[in-house]
C-alpha cells in the first residue's frame, strides 16, 4: 500500500503503518490538549496507540489462523480507520474462511476478558453506563473499545469480518461468486445507510461508508475475476509476441522499440537470456528527461520482479502481480526460458473475453431451455 512504511516483522509478517496514522495522532493530541493540556494530550495519544495495538493483535489473529491452512500473510498495514491483513489468497473452503474470519474478533474477546478480570481484581467493576467516560481508567476504556471492535466488525459488510463471515455462510449453499455478489450488495446497502446517517449525525460515518462501499466493490470484482478465470493458466492469458531489451541497451534503443511496437513494458535480459528487470514506458520517458537517451536501461529498469511459470493458475499469478505492484510479470517455461509477459492490460482483456463467452453460454442455455 502506498505511503506506508515498515515498522517491524512479526511471525514473518511485515507490520506497516500508513503515514496518515500520524496525522490521526496529531489531531487527537491537539483535541485533547485543547481540553486538558499536555497531560490530557499524552493520555489521548497513548490511548489511541493502545487501541491500534489491539487492532494489530486482531489482524494477527486472522493471519495466524490463515497460516494454519497454509495461507501466508505478506503484511499488515495500520490505517487511521483500522488494520488490513493482506492474505496471499482467500481460503478455498467456506469452513476455512469462517475460521480465519472468526479468529480476529476472538482475539478482541480474549483481550476484553483479560482486562475485565484485571479490572475486577484491582479497581472493581464499573457501571456499564459509564464505560464511555474519558476520565475512567485506561484499562476500562480499552475494555470498552475491544467490545466495540467485536460489535463493529460483526456488521455484515465488506471489508469487515461480518461481510466475510456472511459470504462464507452463503458459500456453504451456493456458488462462491454468487455468495460474494450477495454479500457485496448487502455491503453497498449498509454503506448507503451509513452515508445518510453520517450526513445528519456523525461525519465519521461518511468515511466509513466510503470505505465499506469500495471494499464491497473490490471484493465482488475479485470474486468475479476468480470465477471467470477458474482453471485458466497463465499460458492462456500471457502476451506471446513481445520484444525484450538486452541489459547493455540504452534508452535510445528502448525508445526505438517503444515506437516500433505496441508494448508498454519491456523485459530486460542478460547475455544468458535471464530476466534482470522490467522497463516501463513511464520510467523510460521520465529517465529520458532526467538523464538523456544514452542512459543504460539497467539504471532505469525495475528490479526484483518475480517471474511466474506458464503453468501457474491465472488467479495465483494475478495475486503475485498485486502483491508486488509489478507493471508486468515475466513468464517462463519449464526450462526457465522467457516465453511471455503477464500484464494488467492482458488481464483486463482476458476478463472481458471470458465474461462475453460466459454471457453467450448462458444465453444459449436459456434459449435451449
Phi, psi and omega in degrees: 000134183295151178065028176241149177224156186283135176262306186198167175243126180234125182053034180080006182254127177285125177263118182244158178227135181278144184299332180293343177298324180289331174295322177297314180299318180297319180295315178298315179300319180295315180298314182291326179294323179297325185268333185217010178080195184299315179302320179293322179297316178298317179298317181295315180294318178298320179298316179296318179299317179293326175301316183285339170295318177296320177297318179297317178297323175302310181293325176295328175300315176300313185296317182291324176294320178295322179299329178298332179259017176079020181254121180277154175240103182299320183201162173234128181246129177266125179242165178301335181259009178140200181239154179229116174265119183267101180283148179299325178200163177282138177308138186285330181254141178304323180297324178292319179295324177298315181296316180295320182293315183290335184300324181296302178299330179298324178297317179294325177294320178295316179300315180298320181294317179296316179296320181296320178294317180297320179297317180295327181278343183251283187265353181091158184284129180278167174291127181305333182288348182254010187294340183264002180286133185287342181277358178289159178302152181304320182298322180291317179294322178293324175302312181298321180297316180295323175295318179296321178299320178296314181294315182297317181289346178282350178301126185284064180214135173296147002266017178291161182299328179299323178293319179291323178294318178299315179299317181295320179293320177294324182292344175292339185240352183211178179299144183301316181296318179295319179298320180293320180298318179295314180296323179292322178297318177297320177299319177298320178297317179294322178298318178297319178296316178301319182297315180296313180295323180297326179297328186258341189235298186222113181302336179300330179294334178293318177297318178296321180299317179295317179300315181293316183299309182288330175296317179294318180296317180296318180295320179295319180295319179295319180295321178295318179297317180295323180292316181294321186266011183302123179085351181282139179261163178301325181300337180271356183230357186277160172279124182256339177256105183209168178239133177258152179254138175288153182299333182274359183291156176256170177297329177300315178293325178294321178296320176303316179294322179297317181285333183278337183237180176256012181286149171248342180232135182235122173290142179249123186241154177270189183296334180270003180083008179278137181287126180253345180174182179233131176253121180263161179299316182296318178295325180296313182294317180298319181289327177300317181291327186274316189234354174096168188288343182271004179292131177296142180295335179297338179273349186245331186297159175270129182256180181057037176272121181289146174262155178232145176285150182292345179272355181293145176297144184303314184293330177291318179295322178296321178295320178299316182295323178291318184297322183264357183052044184275144177289337178191158177241129173293140179249129183246150174272187184294342179263004179082015180270145179287118183236355181185176176232138177252108188240157177300322179297318179296321178299313179299317179296318180298318181296319179297317180295312181296324177296317179296317179295321179294320179295321179294320179297320179294323179293320179296316179295326179292318179292324180293326179288000000 
